[in-house]
Amino acid sequence: MRRRGASRVAVATLLGVNLVLPNRADPVAATGFVEAYPVTAAAMRAAGPPYADWVADGRRFLSFDRRGDGRAVEVLGDLADADRIAVLVPGVGSTLADFDRGLGGVARRAPAVQAGQLYRELRASEPSARVAVLAWLGYDPPDGVVTAAGGLSARRGAAALAGLLRELAARRPAATITLVGHSYGALVVSLAAADAPAQVTDVVSLGGVGAGVQRAGDLPGGRRFWAAEATTDWIRRVPPVRLLGLGFGRRPGDPAFGARGLPVDGVEGHDGYLAPGSATLVAVAAVVRDGVDADRVGDAR
């Protein structure tokens, strides 16, 4: 009994969040291309508020599924004509109920809000740019530390994301795609990038817990790997270890990982990377838009 209790404490320390037992795993929903808009719109109207209201406001979704914790993939911009595409993947605890309002009702944590801020930054920095941003809640993130530490949700999420990336590459072969993962989402995008099409040129970790590799150079495909980790982010307290199959090894924000650094001026805590006024928001937009060199990205605007 004492050993079991110690193990739980160790796991909790690994991720720095409350101990929550895992939920039953749900199957991963498929995602289509822009032809899916009318189908998802009809499903969202039938679901009633608030989802019907989202459609009434003119928002567009590649997929929508209310089952379990729910899934949704929202598109900002003209995906059918985009030559720069960003896919934003959230982390632990994200659900359909929090897609717009954010975990705990904190808007800056909401995938839809973060994607909107990145899209607006891209448009403000280059109004003529043909860009699209996807808020991708296309997987079931872990609800708490036990399932998160094992990485099963990340592997399932990476498999689902890989399907979307193949579709994007087939439909927009001349486009470049940037994967942006926040917290546990950084692990999802890193795993998906390992076998992604060549159109995926950049991977961005924002307060990432891990990447599935110990060094940025170990990621297959020669993709650029960027990382931001604020000094006030609790993720810095996560030990860079794996213990009995739990944990994620070295964080992308650890200098020893070797990622290209992104500026973090103006970032507060774990959820402020894409907040208005943060240097990271400007830098991520520069990566999506230009894939600029590391020594220029902090002054991209």
C-alpha positions as semicolon CSV with decimal commas, in nm:
position;residue;x (nm);y (nm);z (nm)
1;M;0,000;0,000;0,000
2;R;0,282;0,239;0,088
3;R;0,455;0,166;-0,245
4;R;0,133;0,231;-0,437
5;G;0,087;0,563;-0,260
6;A;0,443;0,664;-0,335
7;S;0,394;0,577;-0,701
8;R;0,090;0,800;-0,722
9;V;0,281;1,089;-0,564
10;A;0,563;1,039;-0,815
11;V;0,323;1,044;-1,107
12;A;0,151;1,355;-0,975
13;T;0,488;1,525;-0,948
14;L;0,563;1,438;-1,310
15;L;0,282;1,652;-1,445
16;G;0,211;1,895;-1,164
17;V;-0,167;1,858;-1,185
18;N;-0,435;1,697;-0,971
19;L;-0,458;1,320;-0,963
20;V;-0,759;1,204;-1,165
21;L;-0,826;0,847;-1,266
22;P;-0,844;0,783;-1,644
23;N;-1,171;0,773;-1,830
24;R;-1,271;0,499;-2,071
25;A;-1,103;0,556;-2,408
26;D;-1,331;0,662;-2,695
27;P;-1,270;0,596;-3,067
28;V;-1,107;0,876;-3,262
29;A;-1,342;1,062;-3,497
30;A;-1,241;1,122;-3,858
31;T;-1,198;1,470;-4,006
32;G;-1,273;1,575;-4,363
33;F;-1,198;1,876;-4,582
34;V;-1,414;2,181;-4,662
35;E;-1,688;1,960;-4,809
36;A;-1,762;1,867;-4,448
37;Y;-1,880;2,218;-4,357
38;P;-2,250;2,167;-4,445
39;V;-2,261;1,829;-4,271
40;T;-2,111;1,959;-3,949
41;A;-2,324;2,272;-3,964
42;A;-2,639;2,059;-3,983
43;A;-2,525;1,846;-3,689
44;M;-2,448;2,153;-3,483
45;R;-2,785;2,312;-3,557
46;A;-2,953;1,992;-3,450
47;A;-2,749;1,989;-3,127
48;G;-2,896;2,322;-3,022
49;P;-2,722;2,591;-2,815
50;P;-2,444;2,681;-2,793
51;Y;-2,338;2,486;-3,102
52;A;-2,622;2,609;-3,320
53;D;-2,523;2,961;-3,223
54;W;-2,168;2,901;-3,343
55;V;-2,301;2,809;-3,687
56;A;-2,537;3,105;-3,688
57;D;-2,235;3,327;-3,628
58;G;-2,081;3,196;-3,951
59;R;-1,816;2,973;-3,794
60;R;-1,699;2,669;-3,993
61;F;-1,608;2,325;-3,866
62;L;-1,448;2,022;-4,029
63;S;-1,585;1,792;-3,761
64;F;-1,815;1,795;-3,461
65;D;-1,900;1,514;-3,223
66;R;-2,079;1,554;-2,889
67;R;-2,015;1,198;-2,770
68;G;-1,801;1,156;-2,459
69;D;-1,597;1,468;-2,389
70;G;-1,667;1,580;-2,745
71;R;-1,456;1,674;-3,044
72;A;-1,450;1,970;-3,280
73;V;-1,221;2,106;-3,548
74;E;-1,282;2,471;-3,632
75;V;-1,134;2,648;-3,934
76;L;-1,049;3,018;-3,942
77;G;-0,971;3,153;-4,286
78;D;-1,014;3,007;-4,633
79;L;-0,871;2,657;-4,603
80;A;-0,947;2,573;-4,966
81;D;-0,719;2,855;-5,084
82;A;-0,461;2,873;-4,804
83;D;-0,090;2,838;-4,873
84;R;0,001;2,867;-4,503
85;I;-0,185;2,646;-4,257
86;A;-0,146;2,625;-3,879
87;V;-0,298;2,343;-3,674
88;L;-0,333;2,423;-3,303
89;V;-0,364;2,126;-3,065
90;P;-0,466;2,172;-2,697
91;G;-0,364;1,960;-2,401
92;V;-0,484;1,791;-2,082
93;G;-0,843;1,848;-1,976
94;S;-0,964;2,009;-2,300
95;T;-1,323;1,918;-2,386
96;L;-1,594;2,035;-2,625
97;A;-1,765;2,211;-2,333
98;D;-1,453;2,424;-2,288
99;F;-1,377;2,474;-2,658
100;D;-1,504;2,834;-2,648
101;R;-1,504;2,925;-2,279
102;G;-1,175;2,764;-2,170
103;L;-1,092;2,538;-1,879
104;G;-1,238;2,677;-1,559
105;G;-1,407;2,951;-1,761
106;V;-1,069;3,114;-1,838
107;A;-1,099;3,233;-2,198
108;R;-0,725;3,235;-2,276
109;R;-0,727;2,856;-2,226
110;A;-0,994;2,797;-2,492
111;P;-0,874;2,637;-2,819
112;A;-1,112;2,854;-3,020
113;V;-0,986;3,171;-2,852
114;Q;-0,619;3,080;-2,899
115;A;-0,672;2,992;-3,265
116;G;-0,857;3,318;-3,316
117;Q;-0,574;3,518;-3,165
118;L;-0,319;3,348;-3,389
119;Y;-0,535;3,401;-3,697
120;R;-0,586;3,770;-3,619
121;E;-0,213;3,816;-3,563
122;L;-0,141;3,654;-3,899
123;R;-0,391;3,877;-4,075
124;A;-0,268;4,190;-3,898
125;S;0,095;4,124;-3,986
126;E;0,019;4,048;-4,352
127;P;-0,339;4,126;-4,459
128;S;-0,298;3,970;-4,802
129;A;-0,165;3,640;-4,669
130;R;-0,359;3,329;-4,765
131;V;-0,365;3,164;-4,425
132;A;-0,588;2,928;-4,231
133;V;-0,575;2,828;-3,865
134;L;-0,738;2,510;-3,734
135;A;-0,840;2,472;-3,370
136;W;-0,800;2,095;-3,356
137;L;-0,979;1,917;-3,074
138;G;-0,985;1,603;-3,286
139;Y;-0,885;1,367;-3,006
140;D;-0,977;1,290;-2,647
141;P;-0,712;1,457;-2,428
142;P;-0,650;1,290;-2,093
143;D;-0,859;1,421;-1,807
144;G;-0,576;1,393;-1,557
145;V;-0,235;1,274;-1,463
146;V;-0,261;0,894;-1,487
147;T;-0,370;0,873;-1,850
148;A;-0,151;1,170;-1,943
149;A;0,163;1,018;-1,799
150;G;0,121;0,700;-2,000
151;G;0,099;0,880;-2,335
152;L;-0,183;0,665;-2,477
153;S;-0,405;0,964;-2,554
154;A;-0,116;1,134;-2,733
155;R;-0,056;0,833;-2,954
156;R;-0,424;0,809;-3,042
157;G;-0,439;1,181;-3,103
158;A;-0,130;1,168;-3,324
159;A;-0,290;0,895;-3,536
160;A;-0,602;1,107;-3,584
161;L;-0,400;1,419;-3,660
162;A;-0,190;1,229;-3,911
163;G;-0,506;1,153;-4,107
164;L;-0,592;1,521;-4,126
165;L;-0,238;1,611;-4,233
166;R;-0,251;1,361;-4,518
167;E;-0,581;1,512;-4,631
168;L;-0,444;1,866;-4,615
169;A;-0,133;1,765;-4,809
170;A;-0,343;1,597;-5,077
171;R;-0,583;1,891;-5,113
172;R;-0,326;2,171;-5,074
173;P;0,003;2,018;-5,196
174;A;0,174;2,356;-5,238
175;A;0,088;2,474;-4,887
176;T;0,315;2,462;-4,585
177;I;0,176;2,337;-4,256
178;T;0,286;2,434;-3,905
179;L;0,183;2,222;-3,607
180;V;0,140;2,412;-3,280
181;G;0,096;2,210;-2,961
182;H;0,025;2,352;-2,618
183;S;0,126;2,153;-2,308
184;Y;0,029;1,788;-2,371
185;G;-0,065;1,894;-2,724
186;A;0,307;1,940;-2,795
187;L;0,352;1,565;-2,752
188;V;0,062;1,499;-2,990
189;V;0,199;1,721;-3,268
190;S;0,552;1,585;-3,225
191;L;0,433;1,226;-3,259
192;A;0,220;1,315;-3,560
193;A;0,511;1,498;-3,724
194;A;0,727;1,185;-3,710
195;D;0,543;1,039;-4,011
196;A;0,382;1,351;-4,156
197;P;0,387;1,455;-4,523
198;A;0,658;1,691;-4,644
199;Q;0,418;1,985;-4,633
200;V;0,460;1,986;-4,254
201;T;0,769;2,205;-4,221
202;D;0,755;2,331;-3,862
203;V;0,659;2,202;-3,517
204;V;0,598;2,447;-3,233
205;S;0,584;2,355;-2,863
206;L;0,422;2,604;-2,624
207;G;0,488;2,501;-2,265
208;G;0,524;2,144;-2,392
209;V;0,552;1,849;-2,154
210;G;0,745;1,633;-2,399
211;A;0,801;1,546;-2,763
212;G;0,854;1,171;-2,778
213;V;1,221;1,228;-2,855
214;Q;1,510;1,349;-2,643
215;R;1,644;1,603;-2,890
216;A;1,491;1,816;-3,162
217;G;1,732;1,667;-3,413
218;D;1,586;1,321;-3,347
219;L;1,251;1,421;-3,500
220;P;1,229;1,253;-3,844
221;G;1,186;1,453;-4,162
222;G;1,426;1,739;-4,093
223;R;1,146;1,963;-3,970
224;R;1,221;2,278;-3,777
225;F;1,132;2,244;-3,409
226;W;1,051;2,556;-3,208
227;A;0,980;2,589;-2,836
228;A;0,860;2,853;-2,592
229;E;0,874;2,801;-2,216
230;A;0,804;3,098;-1,992
231;T;0,990;3,139;-1,664
232;T;0,652;3,155;-1,486
233;D;0,520;2,836;-1,643
234;W;0,468;2,550;-1,394
235;I;0,568;2,303;-1,666
236;R;0,930;2,386;-1,578
237;R;0,883;2,188;-1,256
238;V;0,801;1,868;-1,444
239;P;1,101;1,631;-1,410
240;P;1,253;1,536;-1,749
241;V;1,230;1,164;-1,677
242;R;1,043;0,847;-1,758
243;L;0,959;0,623;-1,463
244;L;0,805;0,277;-1,509
245;G;0,675;0,381;-1,849
246;L;0,536;0,710;-1,719
247;G;0,653;1,061;-1,799
248;F;0,781;1,212;-2,122
249;G;1,153;1,266;-2,090
250;R;1,310;1,597;-2,181
251;R;1,081;1,895;-2,231
252;P;1,109;2,084;-2,561
253;G;1,170;2,403;-2,362
254;D;1,479;2,254;-2,197
255;P;1,786;2,404;-2,368
256;A;1,938;2,055;-2,383
257;F;1,655;1,952;-2,616
258;G;1,798;2,179;-2,884
259;A;1,480;2,341;-3,015
260;R;1,486;2,681;-3,180
261;G;1,387;2,923;-2,906
262;L;1,085;3,151;-2,925
263;P;1,065;3,473;-2,721
264;V;0,840;3,466;-2,414
265;D;0,827;3,835;-2,319
266;G;0,482;3,918;-2,186
267;V;0,385;3,554;-2,125
268;E;0,237;3,480;-1,784
269;G;0,196;3,126;-1,654
270;H;0,113;2,816;-1,856
271;D;-0,171;2,954;-2,068
272;G;-0,049;3,294;-2,188
273;Y;0,160;3,205;-2,492
274;L;-0,098;3,314;-2,749
275;A;-0,245;3,599;-2,544
276;P;-0,257;3,941;-2,712
277;G;0,061;4,136;-2,648
278;S;0,284;3,834;-2,593
279;A;0,606;3,807;-2,791
280;T;0,534;3,439;-2,844
281;L;0,213;3,513;-3,035
282;V;0,401;3,740;-3,277
283;A;0,680;3,484;-3,314
284;V;0,448;3,189;-3,380
285;A;0,271;3,393;-3,647
286;A;0,610;3,461;-3,807
287;V;0,692;3,090;-3,810
288;V;0,356;3,006;-3,970
289;R;0,385;3,286;-4,224
290;D;0,754;3,276;-4,313
291;G;0,935;2,992;-4,135
292;V;1,191;3,258;-4,043
293;D;1,528;3,179;-3,891
294;A;1,555;3,156;-3,513
295;D;1,768;3,469;-3,490
296;R;1,498;3,675;-3,665
297;V;1,178;3,538;-3,518
298;G;1,179;3,761;-3,210
299;D;1,179;4,069;-3,433
300;A;0,942;3,928;-3,691
301;R;0,695;4,213;-3,677
